[in-house]
């Protein structure tokens, strides 16, 4: 692995609040970053709190993202609601687990690969009948977890604590990115980001997008991208983004 990205320019499409750490790492390794957040995260109205059962009766709680953690516990703290240590807490991935632990709460399990399929494959969810389970997530998104757990007989309460909206970004600036071909690699972390980036760029730019090199964090996401005409895709684990960027320098 090389120790420099040799000026490689990465388009970081993560939400603004989540982009800084990776952008900093890329710059420290000799790369360039252009931040183009394709999703903006907003809190949902606090109505979801009224859907909460007595937390002392809850067996498990699933957190689908660091955003779900932030908006859940921020509201619970504001309402002075205590989180019982008896609840088994499951995080979708390492970043989500780290966010939970910042609130002083222990994480019981994390799937090896951070997606719904691997979370559902955890031993703890093989016989969830009659267990009281909370699922903290954003509005929209995949419904695989709720469908599977409900089918298996879990008493599931789905709590949508945030929503994703498309950011307002200067269209002239976005146009300059493709007209001047300022980007080497586009980093993508969600299906909604993929659809939003095609909305943020004019149709005239879509062939430019399709012909770029893309780095994506799951095979499922890569399949969706391929169906949209994107061919040059590499898939990497979310925790190995920097290693994969170095591979671009080594092999390309």
Secondary structure, 3 states (H helix, E strand, C coil): CCCCCCCCEEEECCCHHHHHHHHHHHHHCCCEEEECCCCEEEECCHHHHHHCCCHHHCCEEEECCHHHHHHHHHHHHHCCCCCCCCCEEEECCHHHHHHHHCCCCCCCEECCCCCHHHHHCCHHHCCCCCCEEEEEEECCCCCHHHHHHHHCCCEEEEEEEEEEECCCCCHHHHHHHHHCCCCCEEEECCHHHHHHHHHHCCHHHHHHHHHCEEEECCHHHHHHHHHCCCCCEEECCHHHHHHHHHHHHHHC
